[in-house]
Amino acid sequence: MSEMTPLPTRFLRTREAGDFLGLSGRTLEKHRTFGTGPTFRKIGGRVVYAVSDLQAWADLGAKSSTADPGRTRPALRP
């Protein structure tokens, strides 16, 4: 049996990450500023998001009922 090589991490720029989450790039920028958004990286001065980090952040908001306790951290307004 041959070993499977793991796929390399896929990174998305802010606009693509916003499209993936159904948010605007500007909303992700605000989350980044206030520290309420998904984990990001700066590579060569560019902000990128790993798809797995976007999925993990989105999963933080998973609920089965509107009565479920807790809430995701909202973007703060200045």
The first five atom37 places (N, CA, C, CB, O) and aatype in JSON, in Angstrom:
{
  "aatype": [12, 15, 6, 12, 16, 14, 10, 14, 16, 1, 13, 10, 1, 16, 1, 6, 0, 7, 3, 13, 10, 7, 10, 15, 7, 1, 16, 10, 6, 11, 8, 1, 16, 13, 7, 16, 7, 14, 16, 13, 1, 11, 9, 7, 7, 1, 19, 19, 18, 0, 19, 15, 3, 10, 5, 0, 17, 0, 3, 10, 7, 0, 11, 15, 15, 16, 0, 3, 14, 7, 1, 16, 1, 14, 0, 10, 1, 14],
  "atom_mask": [
    [1, 1, 1, 1, 1],
    [1, 1, 1, 1, 1],
    [1, 1, 1, 1, 1],
    [1, 1, 1, 1, 1],
    [1, 1, 1, 1, 1],
    [1, 1, 1, 1, 1],
    [1, 1, 1, 1, 1],
    [1, 1, 1, 1, 1],
    [1, 1, 1, 1, 1],
    [1, 1, 1, 1, 1],
    [1, 1, 1, 1, 1],
    [1, 1, 1, 1, 1],
    [1, 1, 1, 1, 1],
    [1, 1, 1, 1, 1],
    [1, 1, 1, 1, 1],
    [1, 1, 1, 1, 1],
    [1, 1, 1, 1, 1],
    [1, 1, 1, 0, 1],
    [1, 1, 1, 1, 1],
    [1, 1, 1, 1, 1],
    [1, 1, 1, 1, 1],
    [1, 1, 1, 0, 1],
    [1, 1, 1, 1, 1],
    [1, 1, 1, 1, 1],
    [1, 1, 1, 0, 1],
    [1, 1, 1, 1, 1],
    [1, 1, 1, 1, 1],
    [1, 1, 1, 1, 1],
    [1, 1, 1, 1, 1],
    [1, 1, 1, 1, 1],
    [1, 1, 1, 1, 1],
    [1, 1, 1, 1, 1],
    [1, 1, 1, 1, 1],
    [1, 1, 1, 1, 1],
    [1, 1, 1, 0, 1],
    [1, 1, 1, 1, 1],
    [1, 1, 1, 0, 1],
    [1, 1, 1, 1, 1],
    [1, 1, 1, 1, 1],
    [1, 1, 1, 1, 1],
    [1, 1, 1, 1, 1],
    [1, 1, 1, 1, 1],
    [1, 1, 1, 1, 1],
    [1, 1, 1, 0, 1],
    [1, 1, 1, 0, 1],
    [1, 1, 1, 1, 1],
    [1, 1, 1, 1, 1],
    [1, 1, 1, 1, 1],
    [1, 1, 1, 1, 1],
    [1, 1, 1, 1, 1],
    [1, 1, 1, 1, 1],
    [1, 1, 1, 1, 1],
    [1, 1, 1, 1, 1],
    [1, 1, 1, 1, 1],
    [1, 1, 1, 1, 1],
    [1, 1, 1, 1, 1],
    [1, 1, 1, 1, 1],
    [1, 1, 1, 1, 1],
    [1, 1, 1, 1, 1],
    [1, 1, 1, 1, 1],
    [1, 1, 1, 0, 1],
    [1, 1, 1, 1, 1],
    [1, 1, 1, 1, 1],
    [1, 1, 1, 1, 1],
    [1, 1, 1, 1, 1],
    [1, 1, 1, 1, 1],
    [1, 1, 1, 1, 1],
    [1, 1, 1, 1, 1],
    [1, 1, 1, 1, 1],
    [1, 1, 1, 0, 1],
    [1, 1, 1, 1, 1],
    [1, 1, 1, 1, 1],
    [1, 1, 1, 1, 1],
    [1, 1, 1, 1, 1],
    [1, 1, 1, 1, 1],
    [1, 1, 1, 1, 1],
    [1, 1, 1, 1, 1],
    [1, 1, 1, 1, 1]
  ],
  "atom_positions": [
    [[0.84, -1.17, 0.0], [0.0, 0.0, 0.0], [0.89, 1.24, 0.0], [-0.96, -0.01, 1.22], [1.84, 1.32, 0.78]],
    [[0.6, 2.2, -0.85], [1.42, 3.41, -0.91], [0.91, 4.44, 0.09], [1.41, 3.99, -2.34], [-0.28, 4.53, 0.39]],
    [[1.86, 5.22, 0.59], [1.49, 6.28, 1.53], [0.9, 7.45, 0.76], [2.73, 6.74, 2.37], [1.36, 7.8, -0.32]],
    [[-0.11, 8.04, 1.34], [-0.74, 9.21, 0.73], [-0.02, 10.46, 1.23], [-2.26, 9.28, 1.07], [0.16, 10.65, 2.43]],
    [[0.38, 11.29, 0.32], [1.01, 12.55, 0.68], [-0.1, 13.55, 0.96], [1.96, 13.05, -0.45], [-1.0, 13.72, 0.14]],
    [[-0.04, 14.23, 2.12], [-1.09, 15.21, 2.41], [-1.05, 16.37, 1.42], [-0.96, 15.74, 3.85], [0.01, 16.78, 0.95]],
    [[-2.22, 16.88, 1.11], [-2.3, 18.03, 0.22], [-1.71, 19.26, 0.89], [-3.75, 18.29, -0.2], [-1.84, 19.42, 2.1]],
    [[-1.08, 20.12, 0.12], [-0.56, 21.35, 0.72], [-1.71, 22.24, 1.19], [0.33, 22.11, -0.29], [-2.81, 22.18, 0.65]],
    [[-1.44, 23.06, 2.18], [-2.45, 23.98, 2.69], [-2.82, 24.97, 1.6], [-1.94, 24.72, 3.95], [-1.96, 25.52, 0.92]],
    [[-4.11, 25.19, 1.45], [-4.62, 26.15, 0.45], [-4.84, 27.47, 1.16], [-5.95, 25.63, -0.23], [-5.51, 27.53, 2.2]],
    [[-4.28, 28.54, 0.61], [-4.44, 29.87, 1.18], [-5.27, 30.75, 0.25], [-3.06, 30.52, 1.44], [-5.16, 30.67, -0.97]],
    [[-6.1, 31.59, 0.87], [-6.95, 32.51, 0.12], [-6.64, 33.94, 0.53], [-8.44, 32.2, 0.35], [-6.36, 34.2, 1.7]],
    [[-6.68, 34.85, -0.42], [-6.55, 36.28, -0.12], [-7.85, 36.74, 0.54], [-6.24, 37.11, -1.41], [-8.84, 36.0, 0.56]],
    [[-7.86, 37.95, 1.07], [-9.0, 38.45, 1.83], [-10.31, 38.39, 1.05], [-8.73, 39.88, 2.26], [-11.31, 37.93, 1.59]],
    [[-10.32, 38.83, -0.17], [-11.56, 38.82, -0.96], [-12.06, 37.4, -1.19], [-11.34, 39.52, -2.3], [-13.25, 37.12, -1.05]],
    [[-11.13, 36.49, -1.54], [-11.52, 35.09, -1.75], [-12.02, 34.46, -0.46], [-10.33, 34.29, -2.29], [-12.98, 33.68, -0.48]],
    [[-11.37, 34.79, 0.67], [-11.79, 34.26, 1.97], [-13.19, 34.77, 2.31], [-10.79, 34.67, 3.09], [-14.02, 34.03, 2.83]],
    [[-13.44, 36.04, 2.0], [-14.77, 36.6, 2.22], [-15.82, 35.87, 1.39], [0.0, 0.0, 0.0], [-16.91, 35.57, 1.88]],
    [[-15.5, 35.6, 0.13], [-16.41, 34.85, -0.74], [-16.67, 33.47, -0.16], [-15.84, 34.74, -2.17], [-17.81, 32.99, -0.18]],
    [[-15.64, 32.82, 0.34], [-15.76, 31.49, 0.91], [-16.73, 31.49, 2.09], [-14.39, 30.96, 1.36], [-17.53, 30.57, 2.26]],
    [[-16.66, 32.56, 2.92], [-17.51, 32.66, 4.11], [-18.84, 33.35, 3.86], [-16.77, 33.4, 5.19], [-19.72, 33.32, 4.72]],
    [[-18.99, 33.97, 2.7], [-20.2, 34.72, 2.43], [-20.18, 36.09, 3.08], [0.0, 0.0, 0.0], [-21.23, 36.66, 3.39]],
    [[-18.98, 36.62, 3.29], [-18.79, 37.94, 3.89], [-18.04, 38.83, 2.91], [-18.03, 37.84, 5.24], [-17.44, 38.34, 1.95]],
    [[-18.07, 40.12, 3.15], [-17.27, 41.01, 2.31], [-15.83, 40.99, 2.81], [-17.85, 42.46, 2.32], [-15.56, 40.67, 3.96]],
    [[-14.93, 41.34, 1.92], [-13.53, 41.46, 2.32], [-13.36, 42.51, 3.4], [0.0, 0.0, 0.0], [-12.53, 42.36, 4.29]],
    [[-14.15, 43.56, 3.33], [-14.09, 44.64, 4.33], [-14.48, 44.13, 5.71], [-15.02, 45.81, 3.91], [-13.89, 44.53, 6.71]],
    [[-15.48, 43.25, 5.77], [-15.88, 42.67, 7.06], [-14.72, 41.88, 7.65], [-17.13, 41.78, 6.9], [-14.46, 41.96, 8.85]],
    [[-14.03, 41.1, 6.82], [-12.87, 40.35, 7.32], [-11.76, 41.3, 7.79], [-12.33, 39.41, 6.23], [-11.09, 41.01, 8.78]],
    [[-11.57, 42.41, 7.09], [-10.58, 43.4, 7.52], [-10.93, 43.93, 8.91], [-10.48, 44.56, 6.51], [-10.04, 44.09, 9.75]],
    [[-12.19, 44.21, 9.15], [-12.62, 44.7, 10.47], [-12.4, 43.64, 11.53], [-14.11, 45.11, 10.44], [-11.9, 43.94, 12.62]],
    [[-12.75, 42.4, 11.23], [-12.52, 41.31, 12.19], [-11.02, 41.2, 12.49], [-13.06, 39.97, 11.64], [-10.63, 40.98, 13.64]],
    [[-10.19, 41.35, 11.48], [-8.74, 41.26, 11.66], [-8.25, 42.38, 12.57], [-8.01, 41.33, 10.29], [-7.41, 42.15, 13.44]],
    [[-8.77, 43.58, 12.38], [-8.37, 44.73, 13.18], [-8.72, 44.55, 14.65], [-9.04, 45.99, 12.65], [-7.93, 44.9, 15.53]],
    [[-9.9, 44.0, 14.92], [-10.36, 43.84, 16.3], [-10.01, 42.48, 16.92], [-11.84, 44.03, 16.36], [-10.31, 42.24, 18.08]],
    [[-9.39, 41.61, 16.13], [-9.0, 40.31, 16.66], [-10.16, 39.35, 16.86], [0.0, 0.0, 0.0], [-10.07, 38.43, 17.68]],
    [[-11.23, 39.55, 16.13], [-12.42, 38.71, 16.3], [-12.61, 37.72, 15.16], [-13.64, 39.57, 16.43], [-13.55, 36.92, 15.19]],
    [[-11.75, 37.75, 14.18], [-11.93, 36.93, 13.0], [-11.1, 35.67, 12.98], [0.0, 0.0, 0.0], [-10.49, 35.29, 13.99]],
    [[-11.07, 35.02, 11.83], [-10.29, 33.8, 11.69], [-8.8, 34.08, 11.73], [-10.66, 33.09, 10.38], [-8.35, 35.2, 11.46]],
    [[-8.05, 33.06, 12.05], [-6.59, 33.17, 12.06], [-6.11, 33.51, 10.65], [-5.92, 31.84, 12.58], [-6.62, 32.96, 9.67]],
    [[-5.14, 34.41, 10.56], [-4.6, 34.78, 9.26], [-3.08, 34.76, 9.33], [-5.11, 36.16, 8.81], [-2.5, 34.69, 10.41]],
    [[-2.46, 34.83, 8.18], [-1.01, 34.88, 8.09], [-0.61, 36.03, 7.18], [-0.43, 33.53, 7.57], [-1.37, 36.43, 6.3]],
    [[0.58, 36.55, 7.39], [1.13, 37.54, 6.47], [2.32, 36.88, 5.79], [1.54, 38.88, 7.2], [3.3, 36.5, 6.43]],
    [[2.21, 36.76, 4.5], [3.27, 36.15, 3.7], [3.69, 37.16, 2.65], [2.81, 34.8, 3.04], [2.9, 37.53, 1.78]],
    [[4.92, 37.61, 2.75], [5.4, 38.61, 1.8], [4.6, 39.89, 1.85], [0.0, 0.0, 0.0], [4.43, 40.56, 0.83]],
    [[4.1, 40.26, 3.04], [3.33, 41.48, 3.2], [1.87, 41.33, 2.81], [0.0, 0.0, 0.0], [1.1, 42.29, 2.92]],
    [[1.47, 40.16, 2.36], [0.07, 39.92, 1.98], [-0.63, 39.11, 3.05], [-0.01, 39.21, 0.63], [-0.05, 38.19, 3.63]],
    [[-1.87, 39.45, 3.3], [-2.68, 38.71, 4.27], [-3.33, 37.54, 3.55], [-3.75, 39.63, 4.94], [-3.96, 37.71, 2.5]],
    [[-3.18, 36.35, 4.12], [-3.81, 35.15, 3.56], [-4.44, 34.34, 4.68], [-2.77, 34.3, 2.78], [-4.04, 34.42, 5.84]],
    [[-5.43, 33.57, 4.3], [-6.16, 32.72, 5.23], [-6.09, 31.28, 4.74], [-7.64, 33.18, 5.37], [-6.29, 31.01, 3.56]],
    [[-5.8, 30.35, 5.65], [-5.87, 28.93, 5.31], [-7.35, 28.52, 5.3], [-5.04, 28.04, 6.33], [-8.12, 28.92, 6.17]],
    [[-7.73, 27.75, 4.3], [-9.12, 27.31, 4.2], [-9.53, 26.59, 5.49], [-9.32, 26.38, 2.97], [-10.66, 26.76, 5.95]],
    [[-8.64, 25.8, 6.06], [-8.98, 25.07, 7.3], [-9.25, 26.04, 8.45], [-7.84, 24.11, 7.67], [-10.1, 25.76, 9.3]],
    [[-8.54, 27.17, 8.51], [-8.78, 28.16, 9.56], [-10.12, 28.85, 9.36], [-7.65, 29.2, 9.58], [-10.83, 29.14, 10.32]],
    [[-10.48, 29.12, 8.1], [-11.78, 29.73, 7.81], [-12.91, 28.8, 8.23], [-11.89, 30.08, 6.32], [-13.9, 29.23, 8.81]],
    [[-12.74, 27.51, 7.91], [-13.77, 26.53, 8.27], [-13.89, 26.41, 9.78], [-13.45, 25.16, 7.64], [-15.0, 26.33, 10.32]],
    [[-12.75, 26.39, 10.48], [-12.77, 26.28, 11.95], [-13.47, 27.49, 12.56], [-11.33, 26.16, 12.51], [-14.25, 27.34, 13.5]],
    [[-13.2, 28.68, 12.05], [-13.82, 29.89, 12.57], [-15.33, 29.88, 12.32], [-13.2, 31.14, 11.94], [-16.12, 30.24, 13.19]],
    [[-15.72, 29.45, 11.12], [-17.14, 29.36, 10.81], [-17.82, 28.33, 11.72], [-17.35, 29.0, 9.33], [-18.97, 28.53, 12.13]],
    [[-17.13, 27.25, 12.03], [-17.7, 26.21, 12.88], [-17.93, 26.69, 14.31], [-16.78, 25.0, 12.9], [-18.76, 26.12, 15.03]],
    [[-17.23, 27.73, 14.74], [-17.46, 28.29, 16.07], [-18.88, 28.82, 16.22], [-16.45, 29.41, 16.36], [-19.41, 28.9, 17.33]],
    [[-19.49, 29.17, 15.11], [-20.85, 29.7, 15.15], [-21.92, 28.65, 14.92], [0.0, 0.0, 0.0], [-23.1, 28.99, 14.8]],
    [[-21.53, 27.38, 14.86], [-22.51, 26.32, 14.6], [-23.47, 26.18, 15.78], [-21.8, 24.98, 14.33], [-23.05, 26.05, 16.93]],
    [[-24.74, 26.21, 15.48], [-25.8, 26.08, 16.48], [-26.87, 25.15, 15.94], [-26.42, 27.48, 16.85], [-27.02, 25.02, 14.73]],
    [[-27.59, 24.49, 16.83], [-28.7, 23.65, 16.39], [-30.04, 24.29, 16.7], [-28.6, 22.27, 17.04], [-31.09, 23.79, 16.28]],
    [[-30.01, 25.41, 17.45], [-31.24, 26.1, 17.8], [-30.9, 27.56, 18.12], [-31.94, 25.41, 19.01], [-29.78, 27.86, 18.54]],
    [[-31.85, 28.45, 17.92], [-31.62, 29.84, 18.28], [-31.51, 30.02, 19.79], [-32.74, 30.72, 17.73], [-31.06, 31.06, 20.26]],
    [[-31.93, 29.01, 20.54], [-31.84, 29.06, 22.0], [-30.49, 28.57, 22.52], [-32.96, 28.24, 22.62], [-30.23, 28.62, 23.72]],
    [[-29.62, 28.09, 21.63], [-28.3, 27.63, 22.07], [-27.54, 28.78, 22.73], [-27.48, 27.05, 20.88], [-27.54, 29.9, 22.21]],
    [[-26.91, 28.51, 23.88], [-26.16, 29.58, 24.56], [-24.89, 29.96, 23.8], [-25.81, 29.15, 25.98], [-24.41, 29.23, 22.93]],
    [[-24.38, 31.09, 24.17], [-23.12, 31.55, 23.58], [-23.36, 32.2, 22.24], [0.0, 0.0, 0.0], [-24.43, 32.1, 21.64]],
    [[-22.32, 32.88, 21.79], [-22.39, 33.51, 20.48], [-20.98, 33.74, 19.98], [-23.18, 34.83, 20.52], [-20.04, 33.79, 20.77]],
    [[-20.84, 33.89, 18.7], [-19.53, 34.18, 18.15], [-19.19, 35.63, 18.45], [-19.48, 33.91, 16.62], [-20.07, 36.45, 18.71]],
    [[-17.92, 35.93, 18.42], [-17.49, 37.28, 18.72], [-17.8, 38.2, 17.52], [-15.97, 37.31, 19.05], [-17.31, 37.95, 16.42]],
    [[-18.6, 39.24, 17.73], [-18.93, 40.13, 16.62], [-17.8, 41.12, 16.35], [-20.22, 40.88, 16.9], [-16.95, 41.37, 17.2]],
    [[-17.82, 41.68, 15.17], [-16.89, 42.75, 14.86], [-17.3, 43.97, 15.66], [-16.86, 43.07, 13.33], [-18.48, 44.32, 15.7]],
    [[-16.36, 44.61, 16.29], [-16.65, 45.79, 17.11], [-16.62, 47.03, 16.23], [-15.63, 45.94, 18.28], [-15.88, 47.09, 15.25]],
    [[-17.42, 47.96, 16.57], [-17.42, 49.24, 15.83], [-16.54, 50.23, 16.57], [-18.87, 49.8, 15.68], [-16.55, 50.29, 17.8]],
    [[-15.78, 50.99, 15.81], [-14.9, 52.01, 16.45], [-15.7, 53.11, 17.1], [-13.95, 52.61, 15.41], [-15.13, 54.04, 17.67]]
  ]
}
